[in-house]
Amino acid sequence: MKKIVLVGIKHTEMLADQLKRVIHTEKPDVICVEADNFTYRLATGKAGKEEIERYFSNLPKIYKIISLFKIKAQKKSKVNRDWHIRVIKEVSDKLGLDVIPIDMDQLAIYQKIEDEMKLAEKLRLFFDAVINRSKKRGTELREEFSKRYPTLKRYLIDERDTFMANRIIDVMRQYDRVVAVVGNAHIERIEKRIKANLTEEDLLVVIDADSLRSR
């Protein structure tokens, strides 16, 4: 029997104590985290100065535009968007758990976006990043995002959903008890893909960001 606990977090709301409680309660063999290898190394202080400089010097221009959204959200929420990585590192070190970054390589993602995004979408993205007037939230915001930025939706959401779900499924074949921590926007599609790969004996528990808040 396999047990997978899929946890959704928000990058703008720190729920460190709640996440720690979930991990301690579930006692997993491994924790999967939404991060690529470099992001995980950077957030946990394992990336060297030269590696960091080389990485950021290779990021395409489109990354700087997209990062404006992240910077604004972080300033407004006063929360470090990688807070979950630090929590996972702390708990895994204490409990002796394996941690596996499951996200796509960010350099590759942003290069694909740079290469394939049409000029009109780039201009729309830049304008929205500077003005940022949208007051929509939740499902309404996701629908607007999908319409305004189809290239971003494809690479930042759709392809990453599939990639991370497949990584979790691969990890599940090696470990009996898995906790996977991903952004809340990825939960629904990842859950569906994992369910399709479970046996009758396996168990999938989903804790979205709202449920995590009450833990």
C-alpha positions as CSV (number, residue, x, y, z in Angstrom):
1,M,0.0,0.0,0.0
2,K,1.2,3.5,-0.9
3,K,0.1,6.7,0.8
4,I,0.6,10.1,-0.9
5,V,-0.3,13.3,0.9
6,L,-0.5,16.2,-1.6
7,V,-0.2,19.5,0.1
8,G,-1.0,22.8,-1.5
9,I,0.6,26.0,-0.3
10,K,0.4,29.7,-1.2
11,H,3.7,31.5,-1.9
12,T,2.2,34.6,-0.3
13,E,1.0,33.1,3.0
14,M,3.4,31.5,5.4
15,L,1.9,28.4,7.1
16,A,5.1,27.0,8.5
17,D,3.7,25.5,11.7
18,Q,0.8,23.9,9.9
19,L,3.1,22.4,7.3
20,K,5.5,21.1,10.0
21,R,2.5,19.5,11.8
22,V,1.4,17.7,8.6
23,I,4.9,16.3,8.0
24,H,5.3,15.2,11.6
25,T,1.8,13.6,11.6
26,E,2.2,11.7,8.3
27,K,5.8,10.5,9.0
28,P,6.7,10.2,5.3
29,D,9.7,8.4,3.9
30,V,10.3,11.3,1.5
31,I,9.2,14.8,0.8
32,C,8.7,16.1,-2.8
33,V,8.9,19.8,-3.1
34,E,7.9,22.2,-5.9
35,A,11.4,23.4,-6.8
36,D,14.0,22.6,-9.4
37,N,17.5,21.5,-8.3
38,F,19.0,25.0,-8.4
39,T,16.1,26.7,-6.6
40,Y,16.3,24.2,-3.9
41,R,20.0,24.6,-3.5
42,L,19.7,28.4,-3.6
43,A,16.9,28.5,-0.9
44,T,18.8,26.1,1.4
45,G,22.1,28.0,1.1
46,K,23.9,25.3,-0.9
47,A,24.5,27.2,-4.1
48,G,27.9,28.8,-4.5
49,K,28.5,32.4,-5.5
50,E,29.8,31.6,-9.0
51,E,26.9,29.2,-9.6
52,I,24.4,31.8,-8.6
53,E,26.0,34.5,-10.8
54,R,26.2,32.1,-13.8
55,Y,22.6,31.0,-13.3
56,F,21.1,34.5,-13.2
57,S,23.3,35.8,-16.1
58,N,21.8,33.0,-18.3
59,L,18.1,33.9,-17.5
60,P,16.3,35.3,-20.6
61,K,14.9,38.8,-20.5
62,I,11.3,37.6,-20.1
63,Y,12.2,36.4,-16.6
64,K,12.7,39.9,-15.5
65,I,9.3,40.9,-16.6
66,I,7.6,37.9,-15.0
67,S,9.6,38.4,-11.8
68,L,7.9,41.9,-11.4
69,F,4.7,40.0,-10.5
70,K,6.5,37.9,-7.9
71,I,8.3,40.9,-6.4
72,K,5.1,42.9,-6.0
73,A,3.3,39.9,-4.4
74,Q,6.2,39.3,-2.0
75,K,6.3,43.0,-1.0
76,K,2.6,43.1,-0.4
77,S,2.4,39.8,1.6
78,K,5.8,40.3,3.3
79,V,6.4,36.6,2.8
80,N,9.4,35.0,1.1
81,R,7.9,32.9,-1.7
82,D,10.3,30.0,-1.0
83,W,9.3,29.7,2.7
84,H,8.1,26.2,2.2
85,I,11.5,25.0,1.0
86,R,13.1,26.3,4.2
87,V,10.5,24.6,6.3
88,I,10.9,21.3,4.5
89,K,14.7,21.5,4.8
90,E,14.4,22.1,8.6
91,V,12.0,19.3,9.2
92,S,13.8,16.8,6.9
93,D,17.1,17.5,8.6
94,K,15.5,16.9,12.0
95,L,13.7,13.7,11.0
96,G,16.3,12.3,8.6
97,L,14.0,12.4,5.6
98,D,14.9,12.4,1.9
99,V,13.9,15.5,-0.1
100,I,13.4,15.4,-3.8
101,P,12.9,18.6,-5.9
102,I,10.3,17.7,-8.6
103,D,9.9,20.9,-10.7
104,M,11.1,21.5,-14.2
105,D,14.3,23.3,-14.8
106,Q,13.5,27.0,-14.6
107,L,16.1,28.1,-17.1
108,A,14.6,25.8,-19.7
109,I,11.1,27.0,-19.0
110,Y,11.9,30.7,-19.3
111,Q,13.9,30.1,-22.4
112,K,10.9,28.4,-24.1
113,I,8.7,31.2,-23.0
114,E,11.2,33.8,-24.4
115,D,11.4,31.9,-27.7
116,E,7.7,31.2,-28.3
117,M,5.8,34.2,-26.8
118,K,4.6,36.5,-29.4
119,L,5.3,40.2,-29.3
120,A,1.7,41.2,-28.5
121,E,1.7,38.9,-25.4
122,K,5.0,40.2,-24.3
123,L,3.8,43.8,-24.4
124,R,0.6,42.9,-22.6
125,L,2.6,41.1,-20.0
126,F,5.0,44.0,-19.5
127,F,2.1,46.5,-19.2
128,D,0.2,44.4,-16.7
129,A,3.4,43.8,-14.7
130,V,3.9,47.6,-14.4
131,I,0.3,48.6,-13.9
132,N,-1.1,45.5,-12.2
133,R,-4.7,46.7,-11.9
134,S,-6.5,43.4,-11.7
135,K,-8.5,42.9,-8.6
136,K,-9.7,39.4,-9.5
137,R,-9.0,36.4,-7.3
138,G,-9.1,32.6,-7.3
139,T,-10.8,30.9,-10.3
140,E,-11.7,34.3,-12.0
141,L,-8.0,35.3,-11.8
142,R,-6.8,32.0,-13.3
143,E,-9.3,32.2,-16.1
144,E,-8.1,35.8,-16.9
145,F,-4.5,34.6,-16.7
146,S,-5.1,31.8,-19.2
147,K,-6.7,34.1,-21.7
148,R,-4.2,37.0,-21.5
149,Y,-1.1,34.8,-21.3
150,P,-1.6,31.5,-23.2
151,T,2.2,30.9,-23.5
152,L,2.7,31.4,-19.7
153,K,-0.2,29.1,-19.0
154,R,1.3,26.4,-21.2
155,Y,4.7,26.5,-19.7
156,L,4.2,27.7,-16.1
157,I,1.1,25.7,-15.4
158,D,0.1,23.0,-17.8
159,E,3.5,21.5,-18.6
160,R,4.7,21.9,-15.0
161,D,1.6,20.2,-13.7
162,T,2.2,17.2,-15.8
163,F,5.9,17.1,-15.1
164,M,5.5,17.3,-11.3
165,A,2.7,14.8,-11.3
166,N,4.9,12.3,-13.2
167,R,7.8,13.0,-10.8
168,I,5.6,12.3,-7.8
169,I,4.4,9.0,-9.4
170,D,8.0,8.0,-10.0
171,V,8.9,8.7,-6.4
172,M,5.8,6.8,-5.3
173,R,7.2,3.7,-6.9
174,Q,10.3,3.9,-4.8
175,Y,8.8,5.0,-1.4
176,D,5.7,3.8,0.5
177,R,4.8,7.1,2.2
178,V,5.2,10.4,0.3
179,V,4.4,14.0,1.2
180,A,4.4,16.3,-1.9
181,V,4.3,20.1,-1.4
182,V,3.3,22.2,-4.4
183,G,1.7,25.5,-5.2
184,N,-2.0,25.4,-4.6
185,A,-2.7,26.3,-8.2
186,H,-1.2,23.0,-9.3
187,I,-3.2,20.8,-6.9
188,E,-6.2,19.9,-9.1
189,R,-4.4,18.6,-12.2
190,I,-1.7,16.9,-10.2
191,E,-4.3,15.1,-8.1
192,K,-6.1,13.8,-11.2
193,R,-2.9,12.5,-12.8
194,I,-1.9,10.7,-9.6
195,K,-5.3,9.2,-9.1
196,A,-5.1,7.6,-12.5
197,N,-1.9,5.8,-11.4
198,L,-3.1,4.4,-8.1
199,T,-4.1,0.9,-7.2
200,E,-7.2,0.1,-5.1
201,E,-4.9,-0.3,-2.1
202,D,-3.2,3.0,-2.5
203,L,-4.3,6.2,-0.6
204,L,-4.2,9.8,-1.8
205,V,-4.9,12.5,0.7
206,V,-5.2,16.1,-0.6
207,I,-4.7,19.1,1.7
208,D,-5.2,22.3,-0.2
209,A,-4.1,25.7,1.2
210,D,-7.5,26.4,2.9
211,S,-7.4,23.0,4.7
212,L,-3.7,23.5,5.6
213,R,-4.6,26.8,7.3
214,S,-6.8,25.0,9.8
215,R,-4.3,22.4,10.7
